[in-house]
Amino acid sequence: MGSDIFIVTELFAAGETAKARAILIMIVLNIFFQLGVVFFQRRKRPRLMAWDMLLTILCLKPAQDAFRVVGGEQEFYEKLNPYSEMLINKLFETFTEAIPSAAVQAAFIVGRISDGEAVSFTSISSLAMSIMATTFTVQSITYDGDVNPEKRRVDPKMFGMIPDQNRILVFLLMMGISACTMASQIFNVIFLSKMGFVVLVLYFAIPVLLYSARKFFRRGDFNAANTPFLLTIILHTVGKLVVDFTACLLAMLPNQMGGAGFTGNLIFNQCATFVVAAMYLGVGSDGGLNGEVVWPFVVASNGMLFVSLVAFFLSINRSHVSCFFSLETAADQSERLFYKRSEPDIKLWCTIMQHESWYAHFRDDVKACVQDNVLDWLEEKPLWWSDLLLANIPDDMLEGRVVALRAKRALELGDKASRGRRNSISLRMSLGIEEVEEEEEEEEEDNEDVEVGGGRKVGVIIEGSD
């Protein structure tokens, strides 16, 4: 944000009002998208929604997102967990503000050079800061996810590429990959814009359409968990464009581009820089940069990217190199985890906590697993059991009385949410239905046995905290 304000000031001072206004529009657009996420998440808590919207307008939402991720708690009424919410906010910020702002700054510098005017050091340093800040943001998402102990426990095949030693070196190499990619793509935008707006739009629109079609027609690869169809389309489109510009390594996960898809996309985009440069010098460079400037930049950016990639693959755990060439989809990942892992929480996470299309081809086995074990989970209340898990189990996988208990619990939590009570959905919260009697200084829990089926009774508990 600081670099954006600086460049806006400099653009207005230089008489480039159109570019300055464009950056301001991007900032407003980013805030608008984040306000939409806040409404989607917290519309059932008006006071909290208003507070979050105020933080968003003041550009303090990233700090709050980070705090919630550390807490790791998800409210019962929320569709997204804190990590996913932070991920989407960063995605929109990168797409609507960081990348366009850097492109405008680069266009300003190129215009100065083309006109034979001097470019200030502050302009160049501001562009460099914008690129590095963007690459730090997107690759920190990958880093945080990869080193997360819980994600490594759930799927060590896909998470754990960053070794315990030399983590800072690996992260710097990840930033180097992003920086080179972003610099190349930004100048592709500048070069293509000289050839016409239609050419620029087609350059990005055709790959996005092909990517969306590929995900749509592959088994269980299009839908995202807990997001409406329209939002899923927006996330796929925005995600693809962000990866094109930043090479965010998180995109190699099966529910994103997949390993082979990410690697192929990276190779295609970097090869395209040579084609775009040749087209620019051939038809669109009148009054602009010449080959003595363009070709050294293209060769240098691609050469630095190649060196960064080689060093990166040599630095990560060898067992994870194959992930960047994997053809596994989200549905394939769900099937692999369900059949190869014995932990019940992992079996539930990879199926009922995801979109139903991810496990549609083995749904009967998921149903049998739930029906055989759900009463034990209700009775034993393991640490990983939560209201959120039970709420996502389809009705046909549960006995009628369990469905009724779940509905009662949902009403209880929904009523407390509407009154502003905070109900933590942590892994330690058991499902069930516990009657909580509030006193002035403490809460007392009342347990009751509920007959679920076949004469079997399950102790059910409600937990809540102010």
N, C-alpha and C positions, 0 to 999 in steps of 0.2 A: 504493500500500500504506500509506503514511504517513497519508493522509486516512482510509482505512478503519479503521486502528487508533484514530485520534482519535475518529471518530464512534461506534465500538463502545464506547469508554470513556464517551463522553457519554450514549449510549443506556442503558448499564447504570446510570449515575448517575441518570438520569431515570426509572428503573424500567421502561423499554421493553425488557425482556429478550427478548421474541419477535423484535423487529427486530434487536437486537444479535446474537442467535444466527443469524438469517437471513444476516447479512453474513458471519459466521464460516463458515457452511455453504458460502456462495458461494466464499470463499477456498479452502476445502478442495476443493471441486468443481473449481475452476480448476487446482489442483495435480494432482488426479487425472487430468484430461484431458491435461495436459502430460506426466505420467508415461506415459500411454498412447502419446503421440507418440514419446517416447524409446524405449519398448520396440519400437514399430513400426520405428523407424529403426535401432536399434543392438543388436537382440537377438543378432546374430552376434558381437558384441564385448562379452562379459559385463563385463569390467573397465571399459570406457569407458561402458557402459550404467549401471553402478552409480555412476560418478562423475557422469554427467549427471543421474541421479535425485537424487543428493545436492544438486547445484546447484539443481535444480528445487524441492526441499523448502525450501531456504534462500532461495528467491525470487531467485536469481542467474542463472537461465537466460537472461533477456533479454540480459544482457551477453555471455554466451557465444555466443548466436545472432548478435549483432551482429559479434562477432569473426570468426565463421565466414563470415558474408556478405562481410566485407572480404577474407578469404582467397580466397573464391570456389571452393573445392575441394569435390568430392563424392567420397566413398568408393565403391568399386565395389559394395559390398553395400547401400548406402543407396538407398531408393526415391525420396526427395525431395532436391532440391538445397538448399543452405543457405538461399536466399531463400524457397523454398516452405515450408521447415520453420519459419522465423521468422514467415512470414505466417500459418500455421495456428496457431502458438502465440499470436500476438497476437489472432487471431480468437477463439480459445477464451477468452483472458483478458478480452477485451472483453465477450463474451457471458455468461460465468459470473460475472464479478466486477465489472467496471467499471460496466456498465449497471445491473445489479440493485442495486449498492451506492448509486449515485446516486439510483435510484428510492426506496430505503428512506430515504435522507437527505431527499429531497423530501417523502415522506409524513410524516416526523417533523415537518418544518417546517410543512406544511399542517395537521397535527393541532394543533400549538401555536396557530397563528393561529385555527383554528376554535374552540378552547377559550378564546380570548381571552387567552392567555398570551403573554408576551414571547418573542421569538426572539433568541437571542444572535447577535452578529456572527460569532462563530467557527463557528456552525452554517451560516450563509449562505455564509461564505467557504469552508468545507469543501466544500459542495455545488458552488460555483463552481469550485473547484480540481479536483474530481472530473470535472466536465463538460469543463473545458479540457484536463485530462490525457488524457481519453479521446479527445477530438477531435484532439489533437496526435498521439496514437498512430496512429489510423486514417488520418489524412491524411498522416502522414509515410510510410506505406506507399505511398500514391499518388505522393507527391512523389519518393521514392527510385526508384520504378519509372520514372516519366516522364523524369527527368533522366539515367537510366542510359544511357551512350553505346552500349552493346551493344544494348539494347532499341530505341534510336532507329535504330540501323543496320539491325536486322532488320526492323522495321515502323515506318517514319517516319510512316505514316498514323495509327497509333493512339498512338504515343508521341512526345512533343515539344511538347505543348500549352503547357508552361510556358516562357516566353521566357528568353533568357539575361540580360536585364535585368529588374529589379524582381521577382526570384524570391521575396524575403521578403514583398513585398506580396501576391503571388498566394497564397503559402502561408497568410498571415493571413486572406485572404478565404476560402480553403478551410476553415480552422478556424471562421470565422464561420458558414459554411453548415452545418457539422456541429453547432456549438453551438446554433444556433437550432432545427435539426431535433431534436436530442436533448432540448432543454428542452420542446419541444412534445409529443414522444412520451412523455416521462416523466410529464407532467401528464395526458396521455391515459390512461395506466395508472392513475393515481390516481383520475381521474374515473370510469373504467369499473369500477374495483374497487368503487366505491360502489353500482354497479348490479347487482353479482353476479359471482361467479367465472366463470360460464358465458359471460356477455357478454364478459368480458375475454379468455377463451380463444378464443372465436369471432372476435373482432376481429383477432387475429394468425394464427389457424390457417387461416382461409379464404384469405387472400392467399398464405400459404405453400403451401397445397395447389394453388392455381391456378398459382402460379409453377413449382412442381415439375412439374405436368402439362404446362405450356407447354414446359419444357425437355425433358421426356421425349419428347414427340411431334414436336419439331423435329429435323431431320436433324443427327445428330452433336452435339447441343447439351447432352446430359445428362451424358455420361461425362467424367471427369477422368483425366488421364494418371497411370499408376502408382499409383492408389488403388483399393482394393477397392470393390465395389458398395455395401456398407453404409456405408463411410466417405464415399463420394460423396454418399449421401443426407444424412448428418449434416452434411457441409460445405455442401451446398446450403441446408439448413434453417437452420443457424447463420448462414451468410453472408447469407441473405435478412433475417433478423431484425436482424443487426448493421447492414446497410444501411438498414433501416427506421428505426433509431434514430440513426444517425450520418451518413447520406448519404455514405458513403465513395465517392469519385469513381472508385476503381479498379473499381467494379462496372459501369462503362460499357463495359468491354472485352468483345469478342464472346464469350469463353468464360465470362463471368459473366452479368449481366443484359442486356448489350448497351446501346447508346446510347439508343435509343428506350425500351427497357424501364426503364432507370434514370430517365430524365426523367419518364416516365409515372408511375412508382412514387413519385417525389418529389412530383409535383403531387397525386397521389391522397392521399398521407399528410397533406399540409398542408391540403388541403380537408377531410379527415376531422376535423381539429382543431376546425373550426367546428361540425360535426355533433355531435361528442362533447361539446363544451361546451354546446350547446343541450340535448342529452339529459340531461346532468348537472344543469343548472339546472332542467330540467323534472321529473325523477323522482328524482334521487339526491343533491340538495344539502342535504337536511334536516340542520341542525346543522353544515353545512360552509361552504364559501366561497360568497359571493353574486355576482351579476352584476357588481357594481361592481369586483370583483377579477378575476373570470374573463375578462370580455370585453376589458379593457385588456391583459391578459397575452397572450391569443390574438392580438389585432390587432398588438401590439408584436412578438411573436416572428415572425409571418408577414411583417410589414412589414420587419423587419431581415433576414429571409431573402431577401426579394425584392431588397432593395438590395444584399445581398452577392452574389446571383446575377448581377445586372446588371453590377456592378463586376467580377466574376470573368470574365464573357464578354468584357467590354471589355478586360481585361488580358491574356488568353491569346492565343496565336497564332491569327489569324483562320481559318487553314486547318483548325484542329482543332475549331471550333465545331460543324461538321456531324457530328462523331463522337458528339455527344450526342443525335442524332436518327437514327442509323444502325440499319438492320435486319440488319446482318451478323451471322451466327452464327460459332461456332468453326470449323465445317466450311467455311463460306464464306471465312473468313480463311485457312485452310490452302490452299484451292484458289487463292486470289488470290496468295499468296506463292509457291506452287510454280510457277505458270505465268508470273508476271510478274518473278520474280527469277532471276538467272542464277547466283548464288553457291551452290555445292553444299551448304555448311553450313546455309544458310537453307532450302534445299529439304528437307534431312533433318530439321532442327529442327521444321518445320511439319508434318511427316508422321510419320516413324517414332518421333520423340520424344514424340508425342502419342498419344491413344487412337486405336485403329484405325478407329473409327467416324467420326473426323474426315476421313479420306481414303478411305473405303470406295468412294465413287462415282468415284474416279479412281485406284484402287489399281493397275491394270495399268500406268499411266504411271509410277507411283512404282517399281514393280518393274522396269520397263525401265530407268529411270534408275539404279537401284542396280546392276543386272547389267552395265550398260555401263561403269560407272565404278569399282566397288568394288576391282578389281584394281589400278587406277592409284592409288587412295587408299592401298591397302596398301603399294604399292611406293614411292610418293613421300612418304608420311607427312606430309601438310600439317599446319600448326599447329593447325587446328581439329579434327583427327581424334582420337578417343578410344576407349577400351574401352567406354565407356558408349554411344556411338553404335552400335558394332558389336553390342553385346549386345541392342539394341532392334530390330535388323533381323530380320524374320521369316525362318524357315529357308528357306521356298520362294523367297525372293529371293536366296539365296546358293548357290554351288556346294557340293557335298558336302564337299570338302576344306577349304573356308573354314569351314564349319560345325564340322568337327572341330577346326580350329585355334582357333576361338572357344571351344569346350568346354574345350580344354586350358588356354587362358588363364583361363577362369572358375575352373577347379579350382585353378590356381596362385594366383590372387588370393584365392579362398575359403580356401585353406589358410593363407595368410599372415595373413588377417583373423582366423581362428580362433586363431592364435598371438599375436595382438595387434600384428602389423606394420601400419604405416600405409601404404596405397598410394594416392597422390594420383592423382585422375583429372582432371587439368588439361587445358586445350586443347592443351598442348604434348606431352602423352603420346601416343605413337603406339600403334596397336593392335599387332598382331603378337605374337610370342611370343619374348621375349628371355630367355635364361638368365642369371641374375644370380648371380655367385659372390661371397659376402661374405668380406671379409678383415677383419682387426682394425681397420684405420683407413680403408679405402676399399673401394668396390665396383668390380669390373671387369665390363664387358659383353662377352658372347660373342654374336656374330651368326651366324646360320645362314640358309641359303637353303632355302626350302621350296617344292617344286613344287606349284602350285595347280591348274593345268589347262592342257592343250595344250602341255606342255613349258615353260610359263612359270614362273619362279621368283621368289619374293617374299622379300626380306630382312625377317625378322620380329624384333622386339625387345620384350623385356619391360623395363619400367622400374619400379623400386620404390624407396622411401626409408623408412628407419626413423623 
